[in-house]
């Protein structure tokens, strides 16, 4: 083999090794860069998830605390200051990337969520329960609060910090469900047309009379116990049976037949025991929760459409055998879950409706 040929081979191999070294260096740089980018992205996503969890917790807690039940009238009263304080407390109880969080006052808003339009209007504190039903909380890690997320590798390309933000909106509306021992137990199911007067909203203050006759504006109910008769109805009147968890679309048993006089006597006795003089007029009132059923339902079974609040003012045994009272609005049911139509009652437990 000639000397010139051997020299050419050596030069070629030397160049090839140099090219491979350069290629390996470039490849390693790319791998390191991708690994660094993945690491930084992981940190950012972790911070974003922790901010979202904290915002959700703060919004839900604030929404639950923006209303309270008047101990005498049982009406919903607004407590916006308590709601905002709760939002701050829940925020401080959470962390992001190991650091405690702070909620800025401008990032907390109380207002009204339009369920149909899916739109939130920022209103601010109000003494009218009909004005406010939702809380929006924004949590951030940026120059304004909680410091931006510091990157470990993106600084190579000039990105040393990343701003992260999370928003949560919690809404508390009308009852979708009443849990066991949540206040449901009066064994009457009222028809939706009696609650709304045939319109689209509840007829607050309307007087309703439930008699022991057929074709009424309500039916006696035994909830999920069969059969629906005097014996079973009386189990709820004596408070011997508790009502199970009941939600919209559940099927309950109803009857519009005549009940025994003993049922009405027991009902009168419970009314006298549990009723209080709410308005100071010297007469007893007993506030109860009623499931709402379709107008065409009379006996057999019926679907639960929602929940209404009724103020019992009179209970009579034979010969009248009837219950009389008025439909109430804005009565807060603390244990009720949100998500039902407006039959006048207010739920106590919120739900998340929007977040971005």
C-alpha positions as CSV (number, residue, x, y, z in Angstrom):
1,X,0.0,0.0,0.0
2,X,1.4,3.3,-1.0
3,X,2.4,6.0,1.5
4,X,0.0,8.5,-0.1
5,X,-2.9,6.1,0.2
6,X,-2.2,5.4,3.9
7,X,-2.0,9.1,4.6
8,X,-5.3,9.7,2.9
9,X,-7.0,7.0,5.0
10,X,-5.6,8.5,8.2
11,X,-6.8,12.0,7.3
12,X,-10.3,10.7,6.4
13,X,-10.6,8.8,9.7
14,X,-9.4,11.9,11.6
15,X,-12.0,14.1,9.9
16,X,-14.7,11.5,10.4
17,X,-14.0,11.3,14.2
18,X,-14.1,15.1,14.3
19,X,-17.4,15.2,12.5
20,X,-18.8,12.6,14.9
21,X,-17.6,14.5,17.9
22,X,-19.3,17.7,16.6
23,X,-22.5,15.7,15.9
24,X,-22.5,14.2,19.3
25,X,-21.9,17.6,20.9
26,X,-24.8,19.1,19.0
27,X,-27.0,16.1,19.9
28,X,-26.2,16.3,23.6
29,X,-26.9,20.0,23.6
30,X,-30.3,19.3,22.0
31,X,-31.0,16.5,24.5
32,X,-30.0,18.7,27.4
33,X,-32.1,21.5,26.0
34,X,-35.2,19.3,25.6
35,X,-34.7,17.8,29.1
36,X,-34.4,21.3,30.6
37,X,-37.5,22.5,28.7
38,X,-39.4,19.5,30.0
39,X,-38.2,20.1,33.5
40,X,-39.2,23.8,33.4
41,X,-42.6,23.0,31.9
42,X,-43.2,20.4,34.6
43,X,-42.5,23.0,37.3
44,X,-44.8,25.6,35.6
45,X,-47.7,23.0,35.2
46,X,-47.2,22.0,38.8
47,X,-47.5,25.6,40.0
48,X,-50.5,26.1,37.7
49,X,-52.3,23.0,39.2
50,X,-51.6,24.1,42.8
51,X,-52.8,27.6,42.1
52,X,-56.0,26.1,40.5
53,X,-56.7,23.9,43.5
54,X,-56.2,26.8,45.9
55,X,-58.4,29.1,43.8
56,X,-61.2,26.4,43.7
57,X,-61.0,25.9,47.5
58,X,-61.1,29.6,48.2
59,X,-64.0,30.3,45.8
60,X,-66.1,27.4,47.1
61,X,-65.5,28.3,50.7
62,X,-66.3,32.0,50.1
63,X,-69.5,31.2,48.1
64,X,-70.7,29.0,50.9
65,X,-70.1,31.8,53.4
66,X,-71.6,34.7,51.5
67,X,-75.0,33.7,52.8
68,X,-76.2,32.8,56.3
69,X,-79.6,31.7,57.6
70,X,-81.4,34.1,59.8
71,X,-82.0,32.0,63.0
72,X,-85.5,33.3,63.5
73,X,-87.0,33.7,60.0
74,X,-84.7,31.2,58.3
75,X,-84.3,33.6,55.4
76,X,-81.0,34.0,53.5
77,X,-79.1,37.0,54.6
78,X,-75.9,38.2,52.8
79,X,-72.5,38.1,54.6
80,X,-70.1,39.4,52.0
81,X,-67.4,40.4,54.5
82,X,-67.3,36.8,55.9
83,X,-67.1,35.5,52.4
84,X,-64.0,37.6,51.6
85,X,-62.3,36.8,54.9
86,X,-62.8,33.1,54.2
87,X,-61.3,33.4,50.7
88,X,-58.2,35.0,52.2
89,X,-58.0,32.3,54.9
90,X,-58.3,29.4,52.5
91,X,-55.7,31.0,50.1
92,X,-53.2,31.4,52.9
93,X,-53.8,27.7,54.0
94,X,-52.6,26.6,50.5
95,X,-49.2,26.6,48.9
96,X,-47.7,26.6,45.4
97,X,-44.2,25.2,44.9
98,X,-43.8,25.1,48.7
99,X,-44.6,28.7,49.3
100,X,-47.7,30.1,51.0
101,X,-50.1,32.1,48.9
102,X,-51.6,35.5,49.1
103,X,-54.9,36.6,47.5
104,X,-55.0,40.3,46.3
105,X,-58.2,42.2,47.0
106,X,-58.7,43.1,43.4
107,X,-58.5,39.4,42.5
108,X,-61.5,38.6,44.6
109,X,-65.0,39.5,43.3
110,X,-68.5,38.7,44.5
111,X,-71.3,39.0,41.9
112,X,-74.0,37.3,40.0
113,X,-73.8,34.2,37.8
114,X,-76.4,34.0,35.1
115,X,-76.9,30.2,34.8
116,X,-78.7,30.4,31.4
117,X,-76.4,32.9,29.7
118,X,-73.3,31.4,31.5
119,X,-72.1,34.9,32.3
120,X,-70.7,36.5,35.5
121,X,-71.4,40.1,36.4
122,X,-69.1,41.6,39.0
123,X,-71.3,43.4,41.5
124,X,-69.5,43.7,44.8
125,X,-71.0,43.4,48.3
126,X,-74.8,43.7,48.6
127,X,-77.4,43.3,51.3
128,X,-79.9,41.8,48.8
129,X,-79.6,38.0,48.4
130,X,-81.0,38.3,44.9
131,X,-78.0,40.4,43.8
132,X,-75.2,38.0,44.6
133,X,-74.8,34.3,44.1
134,X,-71.2,33.7,43.0
135,X,-67.6,34.4,43.9
136,X,-64.7,34.6,41.5
137,X,-61.1,34.1,42.8
138,X,-57.9,34.6,40.8
139,X,-54.6,33.5,42.2
140,X,-51.3,34.4,40.6
141,X,-47.6,33.9,40.7
142,X,-46.1,37.0,39.1
143,X,-44.6,40.3,40.0
144,X,-47.9,41.4,41.7
145,X,-48.2,38.5,44.1
146,X,-46.5,35.3,45.1
147,X,-43.5,35.8,42.8
148,X,-43.1,34.3,39.3
149,X,-42.0,30.7,38.7
150,X,-38.2,30.7,38.4
151,X,-36.9,28.5,35.5
152,X,-33.8,26.3,35.7
153,X,-32.9,25.9,32.0
154,X,-35.0,28.4,30.0
155,X,-32.7,31.2,31.3
156,X,-30.3,30.0,28.6
157,X,-32.6,31.6,26.0
158,X,-33.5,34.5,28.2
159,X,-36.6,33.2,30.0
160,X,-35.6,33.2,33.7
161,X,-39.2,33.6,35.1
162,X,-42.7,32.6,34.1
163,X,-46.0,34.2,35.2
164,X,-48.7,31.7,36.2
165,X,-52.4,32.4,36.9
166,X,-55.5,30.4,37.8
167,X,-59.1,31.5,38.1
168,X,-62.1,29.9,39.7
169,X,-65.8,30.7,39.9
170,X,-68.2,29.2,42.5
171,X,-71.9,29.5,42.2
172,X,-74.6,28.9,44.9
173,X,-78.1,28.8,43.5
174,X,-81.3,26.7,44.0
175,X,-81.5,23.2,45.4
176,X,-80.7,20.2,43.3
177,X,-80.6,17.7,46.2
178,X,-81.3,17.4,49.9
179,X,-79.1,15.0,51.8
180,X,-80.3,12.7,54.5
181,X,-81.2,14.7,57.7
182,X,-81.1,17.9,55.6
183,X,-84.5,19.1,56.7
184,X,-86.7,17.3,54.3
185,X,-89.4,15.3,56.0
186,X,-92.8,16.9,55.8
187,X,-94.8,14.3,53.8
188,X,-96.4,16.6,51.1
189,X,-95.2,17.0,47.5
190,X,-96.4,20.2,45.9
191,X,-97.2,20.5,42.2
192,X,-95.1,22.9,40.1
193,X,-98.1,24.9,38.9
194,X,-99.0,25.6,42.5
195,X,-95.5,27.0,43.2
196,X,-95.2,29.1,40.1
197,X,-98.9,29.9,39.5
198,X,-98.4,28.6,35.9
199,X,-95.6,31.1,35.2
200,X,-91.9,30.9,35.0
201,X,-91.0,32.0,38.5
202,X,-92.2,31.1,42.1
203,X,-95.3,33.0,43.4
204,X,-93.8,34.1,46.7
205,X,-96.3,34.6,49.4
206,X,-99.1,32.6,47.7
207,X,-101.4,30.9,50.1
208,X,-101.8,27.2,49.5
209,X,-104.4,24.9,51.1
210,X,-103.8,21.1,51.1
211,X,-107.1,19.2,51.8
212,X,-107.9,15.6,52.1
213,X,-109.5,15.4,48.7
214,X,-108.6,14.3,45.2
215,X,-107.3,16.6,42.4
216,X,-105.3,18.8,44.8
217,X,-102.4,21.2,44.2
218,X,-100.3,18.7,46.1
219,X,-100.1,15.0,47.1
220,X,-99.1,13.2,50.3
221,X,-95.8,11.5,49.8
222,X,-93.9,8.6,51.5
223,X,-90.8,9.5,49.5
224,X,-89.1,6.2,48.6
225,X,-91.2,4.0,50.9
226,X,-94.0,1.9,49.4
227,X,-97.0,1.9,49.8
228,X,-98.1,5.5,50.0
229,X,-101.0,5.3,52.6
230,X,-101.9,6.6,56.0
231,X,-99.7,4.2,57.9
232,X,-96.6,5.1,55.9
233,X,-97.3,8.8,55.8
234,X,-97.7,8.7,59.6
235,X,-94.1,7.3,59.9
236,X,-92.8,10.6,58.6
237,X,-95.2,12.8,60.6
238,X,-94.1,11.1,63.9
239,X,-90.5,11.6,62.7
240,X,-90.0,7.9,63.1
241,X,-88.4,7.5,59.6
242,X,-85.8,9.8,58.2
243,X,-85.9,10.9,54.6
244,X,-83.1,9.4,52.5
245,X,-80.9,11.5,50.1
246,X,-83.3,13.0,47.6
247,X,-82.4,14.7,44.3
248,X,-84.0,16.0,41.2
249,X,-85.2,13.2,38.8
250,X,-85.7,10.8,41.8
251,X,-89.0,9.0,41.8
252,X,-91.2,9.2,44.9
253,X,-94.4,7.6,45.9
254,X,-97.5,9.8,46.3
255,X,-101.2,9.4,47.1
256,X,-104.1,11.8,46.8
257,X,-106.5,9.5,48.6
258,X,-108.1,10.3,52.0
259,X,-105.9,9.8,55.0
260,X,-107.0,8.8,58.5
261,X,-108.0,11.5,61.1
262,X,-105.2,10.1,63.3
263,X,-102.7,11.3,60.7
264,X,-104.0,14.8,60.9
265,X,-104.1,14.8,64.7
266,X,-100.5,13.7,64.8
267,X,-99.6,16.4,62.2
268,X,-101.3,19.0,64.3
269,X,-99.4,17.8,67.4
270,X,-96.1,18.1,65.6
271,X,-97.0,21.5,64.2
272,X,-97.6,22.8,67.8
273,X,-94.3,21.2,68.9
274,X,-92.1,22.5,66.1
275,X,-93.8,25.7,65.1
276,X,-92.6,29.1,66.4
277,X,-94.0,32.6,66.2
278,X,-91.6,33.8,63.5
279,X,-93.3,37.1,62.7
280,X,-94.4,38.0,66.2
281,X,-98.1,38.0,65.4
282,X,-99.0,35.5,68.2
283,X,-99.5,32.6,65.8
284,X,-97.3,29.6,65.1
285,X,-95.4,29.1,61.8
286,X,-93.6,26.0,60.8
287,X,-91.2,26.2,57.9
288,X,-90.8,23.0,55.9
289,X,-89.2,21.8,52.7
290,X,-91.4,20.2,50.0
291,X,-90.4,18.3,46.9
292,X,-91.9,19.7,43.8
293,X,-93.7,17.3,41.3
294,X,-95.4,17.6,37.9
295,X,-98.9,19.1,37.8
296,X,-100.4,15.9,36.3
297,X,-99.1,13.7,39.1
298,X,-101.8,12.6,41.6
299,X,-101.3,9.1,42.9
300,X,-98.8,6.3,42.4
301,X,-95.4,7.9,41.7
302,X,-93.9,11.1,40.5
303,X,-90.6,12.6,39.5
304,X,-88.9,15.2,41.7
305,X,-88.5,18.4,39.8
306,X,-87.0,20.6,42.5
307,X,-87.6,21.8,46.1
308,X,-89.8,24.6,47.6
309,X,-90.1,26.0,51.1
310,X,-93.6,26.2,52.7
311,X,-94.6,28.0,55.8
312,X,-97.3,26.0,57.6
313,X,-99.7,28.3,59.4
314,X,-102.7,26.0,60.1
315,X,-103.2,22.3,60.6
316,X,-106.7,20.9,61.3
317,X,-108.0,17.4,62.0
318,X,-111.6,16.3,61.2
319,X,-113.9,17.6,60.0
320,X,-111.6,20.0,58.0
321,X,-108.6,17.7,57.7
322,X,-106.4,20.3,55.9
323,X,-103.1,22.1,56.0
324,X,-102.8,25.8,55.1
325,X,-99.8,28.1,54.7
326,X,-97.8,30.3,52.3
327,X,-95.0,29.7,49.8
328,X,-91.8,31.2,50.9
329,X,-88.9,32.5,48.9
330,X,-85.3,33.2,49.8
331,X,-85.3,30.7,52.6
332,X,-81.8,29.2,52.9
333,X,-81.5,25.4,53.1
334,X,-78.0,25.1,54.4
335,X,-77.6,21.4,53.5
336,X,-79.0,21.6,50.0
337,X,-76.7,21.1,47.0
338,X,-76.8,23.6,44.1
339,X,-78.1,22.9,40.6
340,X,-81.9,22.9,40.5
341,X,-84.5,25.3,39.1
342,X,-85.9,28.3,40.9
343,X,-88.8,27.3,43.1
344,X,-88.0,30.0,45.7
345,X,-85.6,28.2,48.1
346,X,-81.9,28.9,48.2
347,X,-79.2,26.2,48.4
348,X,-76.4,26.4,50.9
349,X,-73.7,24.4,49.1
350,X,-72.0,25.9,46.0
351,X,-70.5,24.3,43.0
352,X,-67.8,25.3,40.5
353,X,-69.3,26.5,37.2
354,X,-66.4,28.1,35.3
355,X,-62.6,28.2,35.5
356,X,-60.0,29.3,33.1
